[in-house]
Amino acid sequence: MRNQTKVRLWKSSALPPDWFKRQAPDEQANAQVENSVKTIISQVVKNGDAALTELTEKFDKARVEAKDLQATPKEIEEAYKTVGKEQIDALKFMKSKVSAFEKLVLKQDGFKTSGDGIAIQNVLRPIESVGCYVPGGQAAYPSTVVMAVVPAKVAGVPRIVVCSPPNAEGKVNPLVLVAADICGVTEVYKVGGAQAIAALAYGTETIQPVKKIVGPGSKYVTAAKILVSKDVAIDMPAGPSEVLVLADETANPQFIALDMISQAEHGGDSVSGLITTSEKIALQVQETLVKLAASAPRGEKVSEALGKYGFIVVCGSMDEAVALVNRFASEHLEVIAANAKVLAEKLTAGLILIGPYSPVALSDYGSGTNHVLPTGGFAQAFSGLSALDFARRVSIVESSKAGLEKVKSNIKVMTEAENLPNHSKAIEARFSK
């Protein structure tokens, strides 16, 4: 029998000052991670493929020669033989759902407008190349392939690269390979960790650099993305996965407990929280978590995550609960309350799920929405990954002579205010005889 883990429960009136922090800041540990990543990046920049093979053996315990870094068509063919038809069908279903949603997202951003002789068009142009990082090694995340690659495909990115760490046999997980093939990826490399990010950013003999890097990963991957972001675009800082549930007395405590456990199974640093206006619900969820976590699959990870980063907060009012939810700004937010739709309009999160039949698992695998989302409070400023992240917005302006004449006096005022007289002269010349 596993040790029973009781999730911390607070009343909002007695919250510790740092309750909303995911982890206690460890400056020494953070500095060590950053220094390690800097060393790795330097190695890759200096030694290219040789560094990738050396670091892969060091960190992934796999020997992959430089000539074998890229997955071959034969390896992809072999991967299909180890993957079941149901899994292939599920991946194709996910691809179709995400693709349909992303096409709608992209469609909203293209428009034309005109007035007073000036026509403006907002067009989207795809980024030239993108690198998608897919965590792997001991686990398989084919859904991350779908979430990262399909929006890029919808946006029209011509070159999409996937990097994923190999297993001990030096192979990328077959589900990841199959997902990449289904989604139309032509370059898959057996490289993980900070070294993969360095290769994508600066290139090696085998891997050509890309213009943007996306995808979740470990603290080393995240640190690497932040460090290379001065030279190549990235999607967002992303740390351990999170779910926060906002609930009132109408919620089902078992649903909440199961959703918190499903989030906790991602790893020992995953965050699962409940903010509620009902003390009864809080106590029921706390007790249900103890019972279910003890026998849950992946129970060691679940118990570790709930013990370290699980929490329940009881608030005196829904307004107070909303304020705490927005302060936390979680990656996933479930709203299970009588007036969930109204509440959702006031809430901040990477993704908001409304009602008892909209669990995180739905958004991860079945709704067509993207599960690459901002964590660690970054939902206050960042959006989840979408096709818009793989496109550049370009404005095209065309003015008639009459249209330019209507605005030239206002332009002259501003050029004088900013002491840029030649701007005004460039316009006046078009009306001189």
N, C-alpha and C positions, 0 to 999 in steps of 0.2 A: 504493500500500500504506500502510495506516495505521501510525502508530507503535505498536510493541508495548508493552503495559503489563503489567508483572509485579506481581501482587498481593503486598503485604507478607506475609511469613511469619515468625512468631516461635515460639520454644519458650516454654512457659509460665514456665519458670525465668528467662527473660530479657525478660519483658514490660515495656515502658515503663510508668511509673506511670499515665499517662492513656490507656492503650490502649483502654479501653472508652468513651471520649468520642467521640461522633459527629463533632463538629466542635470545633476549638479555640475557646474562648470569645473573642468579639471584643466587648468592652463598648462600644467606640465605635460599631461598626456596629449593635449591638443598640439602643443609645440613639437612633441616627439613624432606625432603623425605627420605634421607638416614637413618637418625636416626629413623624415623617411621618404616622403613623396617627392620632395625636391631632389633627393639623391637619385631616386628611380627615374625621374624625368630627365635628369642630366645624363644618366647612363644610356637611356634610349636615344636621346639626341646625339650623343657622342658615338655610340657603338651600333645603333640600328638593330638589325635582325639578331645579331649576336647577343645583344642585351635582352631581347625578348625571349630567346631560348634559355638564357641563363636564369632570368627572373621567373620564367614559367616553371623551371625545374625547382627553383628555390621555394616559391610560394605555393604552387599547385602540385608539387611532387610528380610532375609529368615531364618526360623528355620529348620535346617537339623540335625537330630540326628545322632550320630556316626554310628549306625547300618544301616543308610540309605544313607551314603556318596557315595556308589557305585551304579550306575544305574543298575537296574535289567533287566533281559530278558523281564519281563512283561512290564516294562516302555518303553523299546525299541519297543515292539510289539504295545503298545498304541501309540507311536510316529508315527509309519507308518500310523495309521488310521487318523492322522491329517495332513498328508503331501500328496499333490497331486501327481498324476502319472507323470505329466510333470516335477515336481521338482525332483522326483526320477530318471527319465530318464536323466535329465540334470546332476545330480550328477554322474550317471553311465558313461555318456559321458565324463565328466571332468576326472573321474578316469581313463578311458581307454586312453585318450589323454596324461595325465601326466605319466601314467605307461609306455606307448610306448616310450615317450621321455626319461624318466629316465633309461630305459633299455639300450638305446643307449649311454647315459652318462656313465653308469657303464661299458659297454663293452669296452670303449676306454682306461680304466685304467689297464686292465689285459694284460700282455704280457710276452713273453719269448725271451731271446737272449742268444747267446753262441759264444764263440771265444777263441782260444788259450787254450782250455782245461778247460775253466771255463763257467759254465752255470748259468744264473740268471733268476729267474722267479719272476714277481711282481704279487701277488695275493691279493684279497680283502676278508676280513673276517668281518662279520657283528658285530656291537656293540651288547652287550648282552641285553641291555634294554634301552628304550628311552621314555621320557615324552614329550608329545606335548601339549603346552598351546594354548587354543582356547578362545579368548575373547568372552564375552557373556553378560548375564544379560538382558539389555533392547534391545539388538540387536542380530542378528543371523549371524554367519560367518561359514556356512558349507564348504565354499570353502577353508577356512584355514585348516579344517580337512583333506581335500583331499591333499592340498599342503604339509602338514607336515607328514601325515601318509603314503601316497602312496610311496614316495621315500624310506621311512624306510622299507616298505614291499618289494619293489624291491631289496633293499640291503640285505634282509633276516633277519632283526632284529626279534628275536623270541618273545620278549615282548614289546608291544607298549601300552602306557598308555595315555589317554586323560584326561585333567582337564579343566573344563569350569565352570564359575560361574553360580549359579542357579538364576531363577527369583524369584519374591516375593512368589510364591507358593512352592518354594523349588525344582523346577524341571529344568533340563537342557533343553534348547531349543530343540523341537522335530526335527528340521532340522539338528541340530548338532548330535543328537543321531542317526538319520537315516544315515547321512553321515559316522559316525564312524562305524556303522554296515556294510554299503556297502563296506567300505575300509578294513574291517576285524579286527577292534579293539575289544578286549575282556574286557578291563577295562576302564570304563568311570566314573570319579568322579565329584561330584557336589561341586567343590571347585574352587574359583577364586582368583585373586590378588596375592600379595606377599606371602600369606599363602600357596597357591597352589605350588608356586616355592619352598618354604621351605619344604613342604611335599614331593615333588618329589626328592629333593636333600638329605634329611636326613631321610625320612620315618616317619610313625606314626604306630599305631596299625593296621590300615586298609590299608594304602598305603605303599607298599614297595618302597624303593628308587630306582632310575634309574641311569644309567651311563652317560646320556646326556639329556639336556633339550633344546627344540627348540620351536619356535613360537613367534609371536608378542604379544604386550600387552601395558598396560598403563605405565606411568613413574614409578609407583610403581613396576610393574612386571619387567620392564627393570632394575631398581635398584636392585631388588632381584636377578635377573639372574647374574648381575655383582658381587654381594656380595658372592653368593654361588659358583662362578666359580673357586674359589681356591680349592674346594672340588669335583666339578662335572663339566664335560664339558658343554659348551653352544654353540649355533650356532653363534650368532653375537649380538652386541648391536643394538637394533632397536627402533627408536622413531617414531614421527608422520610421516605419509605417505607423499610422495612427487611426483610431476611430474614437469619436466622442458621440455619446447618445444624449439627446435632450428629451426628457420624458416627463409626463404628468401622471396623475393617479389612474388614467385609463390604459396605461401601457401594460403589456404582458411581460412580467419579470423574466420568464424563461427565454423569450425571444431576445431580450436585452443581454442576458448572461451568455447565451450562445453566440451572439454577434461579437461580444467582447472577447470570448474565447477564440473565435475564428480569427480575430485580428492578432491576438497574442501568439498564435501558432506560427506567425511569420518569423519570430525570433525572440531571444531573451530581452532585446531592447525595444520591442514594440510597445506602443502606448494604447491602453484601452481605458476609457473613462465614461462615467455617467454623471450628468448634472440633472437633478430632478427637483420638483417642488413637493414630492411626496416622500415622507420619511418611511412610510410603509413599503413603497416600491423599493426604496434604497436598501432597506434591511432584507427584503425578499431577494433582491438581486445579489446582495453580498452573500447570503446563505446559499443561493443556487450556484453561485460561482464556486464556492467551496466544494459542493457535492459533485458538480459536473467536471471541474478541473482535475479532480482526483483520479478519474477514470478516462479522461479524454485522450484520444490519439495525440501523439506528439506532446504528451502531458508534461514532460520535463521542461520543454520550451514554454509551454502555456503557463505553468506554475511560476517559472522564473520571471516571465514578463509581467504577469499579474502582481507578483510579489514586489517587484521593483517599481513598475510604472503604471500599475492599475490604480484607479481611484474612483470614489463616489463622493459627490458633493450634494448636500441637501440645502436648497434655497428657500427663503421665506416667501418669495413671489416669483412669477414668471419673468417679470422685468429684470429682476436681479439675476435670474438664471441666464437670460439672453445676454446680459452684459458680460457674465463670466464666459459664456460660449464664445463671444466675439473676441474677448481678450485672449483666449486660448487659440482661436483660429486654426482648427484642426484640419488634417488632410481630408478625412471622411467625416461627415456629420449626419447622423440619423436623427430625425425628428419624429418622435412617436408620442403624439399629444392630440388632444381633441381639436385644436385649431392649427394643425401643422402647416397648412398652406399659408395662412396669414403670418405665422411665426417665421416661415422661411424667408419672407421678404425682408426681415430685419437682421438676418443672420450672415455671418462671415465664415466661409470654409472653402476648401479646395473643391469639394463636391457635396451637395446636400441631397439627402435621400429622405423622402417624405412618406410617413405611414408605416404600419406594421409589416407590410409585404414588400418593402424596399430595402432589404439588407445590403450590406457592403458587397457580399458575394454576387449579388445581381449586377452591380456596377462593374465589378471586376471581370465578369465573364459573360453577361447576357444582355445588357441594356444598349450596348453600342457606344456608351460614353467611355472616355479615356481614363485609365486608372494610373497613369503617370501624373502625379499631382504634387503640389507644394506641401512640404511638411515643416515641422518646427516653428510654426507661426508665420511662415512666409506666405500663407494664403491671404494675409492682409494686403499683400502687394503683387503676388504672382497668380497666374491662372494655370489650370491644368494644360497638359500638352494637347495640341490640336493641329489641324492642317495649316492654320495661320502661322504656326511656329516654323514652318518650312517654306514660307513664301515671303517675298519682299513686297511691301506696298509702294507703288510708284504712282505719283500724280502726273497726269498729262494735261497741260493747259493750252488752250488756243483762244486768242482774242482777235476780234475784228478791230479795225482802226477806230470805229465809233466806240467800241467797248473800252479800249485803252484811254480814249479821250475823256470818258466819263469819270475815270478814277485817277487821272494824272495829277490833279490838284491835291488830292489827299496823299498821293505818293510823295509829292514835292514837300509837303509839310513834314512828313516823317524823315525824308532824306536830310532835310535841314536840321531836324531835331537830333539826328544821329551823326551829323557832320559828314555826310557822304554825298557831296554835291554832284559827283559824276553819275550817280544813279539817276538823278533827275535829268541831267543833260542827255543821258541815253534815251530817255523818253521824249524830251522836248525835240530832239533831232528828227523824230518821226513826224513832227507836225510843222517843221520849218519849211518855208518855201524855197 
